Amino acid sequence: MILKTITDQVKTSAVFKKFPFLFESDNIIQYYDTEFFSFKENTANYYKFLIYGSLELYLKHYEKRRFLYRLESEQLPIVSINSSLSNSSIDFFCKSLKESAILFISLDNIRRYSMESEAFRKSFIKSQEYHYSSMLTAIESYTKDGLEKRLYNYLLTKSNLYNSQELSISQHEISEELNCSREAVIRNLKKLKIKGVIENKRNVIFLKK
């Protein structure tokens, strides 16, 4: 039996067209506006999949959020947000950049679908590989890259996301997402400006690609 809460936008999504069996009634679908959110405890034993929309994934570390990576529903046949975290103290949360839909599937159902559908099994494995490789890349960036490089990559990601070289973003927001002081952001923005890769005025940054 199909979920009663699915919208027409879900029905036209690539995931629904390719894997309609994922939308059976004992799974859960949730819809999110542009906002920060974390996953409820009763979904800890579920895998999460982005059906449509755009998300930024964050890790909570010492009461601060650390940006990990961005997800777009078009990146993979199915886009896994994170694996089951019931036995983990890791605290993930997301920022929805536009209206998004997330499907929650229990571990038992994941096993059943993987056995019944080779296409789903391959897509699921690929999505998990993407999740963990993206996490490792983000962690490596925090430990190896200087703030100047992280800041430039951050601005480049935002520019690609909004398809604009002009970014309306405050120094405070940047410092929060890169987990550094506002003074450090100001210093490194100046470095990037001297190198000629950005122009900035108040809360507007123009990225020269």
Order of alpha helices (4+ residues) and beta strands (2+ residues): alpha-alpha-beta-beta-beta-beta-beta-beta-alpha-alpha-alpha-beta-alpha-alpha-beta-beta
